[in-house]
Amino acid sequence: MDLSYSPEELAFRDEVREWLDASIPAELREKVLQYQELDKDDLLRWHRILAKKGWVAPSWPQEWGGTGWSVVERYIFEEEMALAGAPPIVAFGVTMCASVLLRFGSDAQKKRFLPRIYDGDDFWVQGYSEPGAGSDLAAVKMRAERDGDHYILNGQKTWTTLGHFGDWIFCLVRTDAGATRRQEGISFLLVDMTTPGITVRPLMLLDEGHEVNEVFFEDVRVPAENLVHRENEGWTVAKYLLGHERLNTGRIGGSKRELAKLIDIAGKTVKDGRPLIEDLRFRDRVSLVEIELMALEITNMRFIDEMRRTGKPPGPEVSMLKIRGTEIQQAITELLMQVAGPLAQPFKAIDCDGFDEFTAAIAPRYFNFRKTSIYAGSNEIQRNIIAKLGLGL
């Protein structure tokens, strides 16, 4: 097992770091580092900068615009993006829908959708969760009934992240209500969100932010050619897609950036006449998070080394990255809340005793990061996956 970077990989890291430093628009970087909301134009602006460089879809085959980078180089790129404070590449199109199309899509679907995803012409969102089907995704009930060369969709999706930005949505739908097993009778459809019958309603979060939505479908006609893979076999597609989603939920680079920020702020925050970072109980908590983050990074490198050697994606054990990565993210937000104390007001930007608007943004971020242990399959579900598929229990 080799957990170190080669000289060539270190040179690649330097190249990426230098380009990011010169290419991230200052105002977008500031928004990211100050926990400010990125709108659709912000996200697409950065997407198109990366697309022009040829770096927006590193994992795609080169024939479709991929970089040809190794799995290690892709990991380095993702980590350097996070460390630099770059806006995220919205995963729903480039990572998730595109991965499904490349694996299961027809030639016509690839030619139609992949170039537009790459160029940022279509903003994709995910239609998975429903009021009674989230972590238990096989419980989806939204119906899709075949009517000639169309499907007629009726039902609801919820917690649709950035649904108010969406041009297209990929959905899991129930095409056979009489299937013996719940995982059967589900299909994967691509839906134009301008189609009549679709209504998007905001779900306002505790921090008063509008990030997620309800999406209602009432007699929505979707061309049958938008079916990916085969009818009633969408569960196969869903499992494949979730594997790609969970591989990226550890967010090690982002946690390293936030941990450094936490230590810096705690060193400037005076409590009982001395910097908070010198408080033994607080410093112990910070040290524990730092150790856990180092262990997570080593675990991630083990997966990367295996992928580098075998060319195969990781199995159910990748759920470990999701569990520990999201728990570390939450722990850092908790420690930031402790540093800010009563100045971490969730709804009002203030300027007091040297604290600025960043301090007031800590509480909304804390609230928002409660979701990380739930999305992409709750951490309880991930532990079951490890037990059943990884350990054979």
N, C-alpha and C positions, 0 to 999 in steps of 0.2 A: 504493500500500500504506500502511495506517495502523496503526502499532504502538503507538499511545498510547490512553489511556482518555479518553472524553468526560467532561464535568462530571457528567452523569447517571450514568455508570458509576462514577465516583469516589464519588458520593453513595451509590450502591448498595453499594459496598465498605464504606463507613463503617457503613451499616445492618447489614450482615452481621457485621462485626467486633464491633459493639456487642452484637448479639444473642448471638453465640457466647460472648463474654466473660461474659455474664450467665446463660447457659443450660447450659453444659457442667458437669455435676456435678464437683465438685473432685476426688473420689476417682477418677473415670474419667480426668480430665485427668492426674492424677498417675501413674496406671498407664501411660498412653501415654508421657509424658515420661521416665519411669524405666524404660522397656522391660520392663514387667511384662506377664504374660500376661493377656489379656482372655478371660473365659469367655463362654458363650452368653448368660447373663443380662446381662452387661455390654454385649455387642453389641446385644442386643434392646432393652435399656433406652434406649440412645442412639437406635436406630432409631425407637422409638416417640415419643421427644421430638421428633424431626425430623418424623415423620408428623403429629403433633398440630399442629405449626407449619405443615405443608403443604410442607415443604422436602425430603422424603426422596427424591423422584424428580423432580428438576428437568427431566430430558430427556424425560419422558413427555408425551404429548399432554394438554392440559388436561382433556379429557373423562374421562381416567382418573386425574386427580389431579396432573398436571404443573403447573409453576409458570408456564409461559408466558415464562420468561426467554429472553433471547437467548443465543447461543453464548458471547458474551463474559461475560455475567453468570454463566453456568454455570461458566465457567473461574474467574472471580473467587471464586465460592462454594467450589469445590474447593480453591483455593489458600489461602483464608482458613481453611477447615476444618483443613488441614494445619498452617498456621502457628500456629493456636490450640491445637494438641495435642488436637483432638477425636478420639474413636474413629472408625475407618473405617466407612463404609457398606459392608457386605459386598456385594461386587459380583455374586456368583453369582445372586442373585435379582433385585435392583433393576435392575442394569445389563445383565446377560448374558441370563438367561432371559426377563426382561420384554421386552428388545429383540427377541428372537427371536419371542416371542408377538405383539408388536405388528406385526411385519413379516410373519410366516408363519402365525400361529395362527388357528384358526377363531374365529368369534364366541363359540361355546360355551366354548372354551378360555380366551379372554380374560376372559369373565364369571366363569368358575370360579376362575382362578388370580390374575389381576392384583390384585383387591381384597385378597386374603390376603397377597400379596407386599408390597403397600403398607402394610398394617397390621402386618406382622411376625408374622402368624399361622403362616406356614410358613417354615422355615429351609431354603434351597436350597443344594445343593452341585453340583459339576461332575464328571461321569463321562466323562472323555476319555482320559487316559493309561492305558496297559496295560503289562505287563512288556516287551512288544516293540514298543510303539507310544507314543511320546511326542512328540518333535519330528517324527518321521515318522508323523503322525497317521493318514494314509491306510492304515496297516498294522493298524488295529484288527481284532480277531478275535472279540470277544464276540458270540455268535450270538443272533439273535432270530428264531425260527421261528413262522410264523403258524399258529394253531390256532383256527379259527372266529373268534370276536370277541375273541381274545386273542393276544398274542405270548408265547412261552416263551423266557425269557432264561437263558443259561448262559455263564459266563465270569468275568473278573476285571477290575477297575479298580484302579489303584494311584496313589500320591501324591495321594490325594483330600483336598484341604485342607479341614479342619474337618468331615470326613465323620462324625465322632462326634457332631456337633451336628445333622446333617441330618435333616430331615423328608421332603424330596423331593430327588431327584437327576435331572438331565437327562443323558442318555447318548447317545453315538454307538455304534451297534450294527451288526453285519453281518447284513443281511437277504437278501443274494444272494451266496453264496460263489463262484459261477461267473462273476461279472462280469468283463468283459474288462479294464477299467482298475480299479486299486485304489480310485480315488476314487468309482467307481460301486458300487452295491450296499450303500451305507451309509444308515442311517436315524437319525432323531433322536427319541428317546422320553423321555417324562416318567414317572418311576417313584416311587411311594410307598415310602419306605424301611421302612415297617412291614410290607410285604408278606412273607409267609413265603418263606424261601429266601435272604434277604439276610443276610450276615454281615459286620460291620465289625470289622477288626482294626487295632490301632494300629501305626504305624511310628515307633519312637523315634529321634529325631535325635541328632546328635553332642552337642548341648547338653542332652540328656536331656529335651527338650521333646516334647510330643505335639501336633503340629499336623496331620500328614498320616496317611493310613490306606490300608490295602488294603480293597477292598470285593469280596466274592465273591457271585456270583449262581448259584443252583442251582435250576433248574426254576421260576424266578420268573414268575408269570403277571401280565402287564400288559395292561390293556384296550386294544384297538386304537384307541379314541378318544383315547388319549394320544399317538398319533403326530402329530408336528408336520410340516407341509408334506406331501410325498408320499413313499410308500415308495421306498427306493433313491435318494432325492435329498437325503439328509441332508448331503452334502458342501457343497451350496449354503448350507445353514443354518450349518454349521460355519465356513465362510469369513466369512460375515457376522458371526457372533458374535466370531470372533477379531479382526476389525477393531475392534470396540468395546472388546475387552479391551486391545489394544495401544495404543489412543489414551490410556489412563489409566495406563500403566506408567511414564511419565516421572517422575511424582511430584515435580514441581518444587517445590511448596510445602513438602513434607516435607524435601527436600534443603536448601532455604534455611534451614529451622528447624534442621536438624542441623549445617549448616555454621556457623551462628552459635553453636551450642552448642560445637562443636569449637574455634572461635577463643577463646571465653570460657574454656574449660577449659585450653587451651594457654597462655593468658595467666597462669593461676594455678599452673601446673605448673613447678617450678623444676628446671632441669637444668644442672649445672656452674656453679651460682651465679647463673643468670639465667633468666627465663621462657623456656619452650620455644619460644614464638612468635617469640622474637628470634633463634633459630637459623636461619641463612640457608637451609640446605638444607631444613629443615622448612617454613619460611615459603614457599619457592619451590613446594613441593608443594601447600601450601594455596592459594596464589595461582593455580596452574594449575587446580585444581578449581573455584575461584571463577570464573575466566574461562570454563571449559567450561560451568559452570552458567548463566552469563549468556548464552552463545551458544545453549545449549539453550532457554532461555526465549524468546529472540528467534525461534528457529526455530519454537517452539510457537505464538508469536503470529502468525507468518506463516500457519501452517495455520488458525488461528482466524480471521484476517482473510479468508482465502480462503473459509472456510465461511460467514462473515458475508455476503460479497458474492455468492456463488453458491448458497448453500443446500445444497451437496453435501458429503458426507463426504469426507475426504482419501483418496487412493489408496494404493498400496503404499509411497509415500515416508514414510508415517507410521511405518514401521519404524525410521526414524532416531531417533525419540523413544524408542522402546523400547531401542535399542542404547545410545545415549549416556546416557539417563536411568538405566538400570540400572548402567552402568559408573561413573557418578558416585556413585550410592548406595553401591556397593562401595568406591570410593576413600575416601569419607568414613569408612566403618567401619574401613578399614585405618589411616587417620590417627588415629582414636580409639584403636585398639589401640596405636599407637605412643606416644600420650600416656600411656595407662594403664600401659604396660609390664608388669612382672611382677604388678602389682596387678589386671590384667584376668583374673582367674581364672574359668574358665567355669562351675564347678559350686558355688562356695561364696561366699556373701556375706561380705564382710569390712569392717572399719573400721580404717584404718591411715593415719596421717599426713594426716588430713583427707579421705581418700577414703571414700566411703560405699558403700551397696549399689548405687548407680548404676554405679560403677566396675566392680564385679563383674559387672554385666549387659552390659558392652561386648562381652566375648568371645562369649557366646551370640548376640548380635545380629550380630557379625561372621560367625559360622558360618552363621547363618540367611540372611544376605544373599548367600551364595554362590549361592542358588537363583535370584536375580533375573534373571541372564543366561540362564537356562534356561527358566523358565515363559513361557507365552504364545508359545511358539515360540522356540527357542534363538537367541542372537544370530548364530550362524553361519547358521542358516536365514533370519534377517532380512536378512542381507547378500545371500544368494542371491535373495531376493524383490526387493530393490532392484535388483540386477543384471539379473534376468530381466524384471521387469515395469516397473520404473522407468526403467532405462537401455536396455532392449531388447537386452541382451547374450545 
